[in-house]
Amino acid sequence: MKPDNELNPKQTDIEKEDTTGMTDDEIIDMVAARILKLYRPAFEELAKG
């Protein structure tokens, strides 16, 4: 896994997203979906074990 500073800034910089009018829960859901998409293969490999 890459350190945070080596990830694509477009995928990690939530401050650039237009979150105006979004609740905290909606922002958390958006970030969680992004993390799942990015690390899905790793999560699937862990689930096998």
Secondary structure, 3 states (H helix, E strand, C coil): CCCHHHCCHHHHCHHHCCCCCCCHHHHHHHHHHHHHHHHHHHHHHHHHC
